[in-house]
Amino acid sequence: MATNAIDQTRRMLSLVTYLRERPGAHVQDVARAFGITEDELISDLDVLPMCGTSFRGGDLLDIDTDGDRIWWHNPDDVAEPLRLAADEATALLVAARAVATLPGLRESDRDALVRATAKLETAAGESGAASSRLSVTFEAEGGVFADVDRAISERRRLWLRYYSPARDELTEREVDPIRLFAVGHTYLEGWCRLTEARRTFRLDRVAEIRLLDAPAAPPELELRDLSAGLVQPAAEDPEVVIEVGTGGRWVAEYYPHDSAEELPDGGLRITLRTPDPASLRRLALRLGGDGRIVTPPELADSARDAAREALAAYEGAL
């Protein structure tokens, strides 16, 4: 079952308590206790050393593993009551109030956050008073994230209006969410009912989102290993070189590539690898005057022929 961001946070907080009481715990035993894979546990352990009791980086959790056992070297250092400086209390209060306004946040989580904020305000006293004069507004992606996270938690289907820069169009589709993940940007992985296939959607390209009453029922799928990136071309895949103008710079953002060299006119010379170079002909047609395939020459010729055929068909229809 997919884990949403809030559930993962809860698990990691429980993990801290669990490890404190079990020095030298075996990775296999801890993973079994939390109902996760060993790889998921190792991923959590990679994050925990970046957490601690100070926003300034002091008193971080000194936790590591040799792959078999887990060691926490400074549990006593972080066990003392938390003391916040004035700027830390202000930052925490502003962030808490902002998160509490996110659409799609579960009411139980919102209520818990409001109660915790009120306690922190009381404890901070005058030191936290400045926070009431500050506010933060999330961009649209924050609201989308909250709705997706809620849909995963409640196992509900989503309706999306989604922008595809490769086709320069908005599509409407229903998606059964599987998980949220971040690889440079934040993505939703889900089962698309329009294509009846697994698809990934970048959150900042979701133009509109709604939670549906229909239950989400994605098929049982093995989660992909994304440790090496969202798309992972093989070293033996053919190399393709594309030059794009300023209007085609989005290609470097959308397609994994080996390099992207700046051109004098503001464009880019992009080198990438793909197991199916012919699939890039459609990209060339989409770019039009904003780009061209440089190599391999046979792909460049094929793209030009496809453009001529498309133009001839268009003129014949007039």
Secondary structure, DSSP 8 states (H G I E B T S, - for coil): ----HHHHHHHHHHHHHHHHHSTTEEHHHHHHHHT--HHHHHHHHHHGGG-BS-TTS-SB--EEE-SSEEEES-TTTT-S-----HHHHHHHHHHHHHHHT-TT--HHHHHHHHHHHHHHHHHHGGGGGGGGG------HHHHHHHHHHHHHHHTEEEEEEEEETTTTEEEEEEEEEEEEEESSSEEEEEEETTTTEEEEEEGGGEEEEEEEEEE-----------TT-SS---TTS-EEEEEE-GGGTHHHHHS--SEEEE-TTS-EEEEEE-S-GGGGHHHHHHHGGGEEEEESHHHHHHHHHHHHHHHHHHHHH-
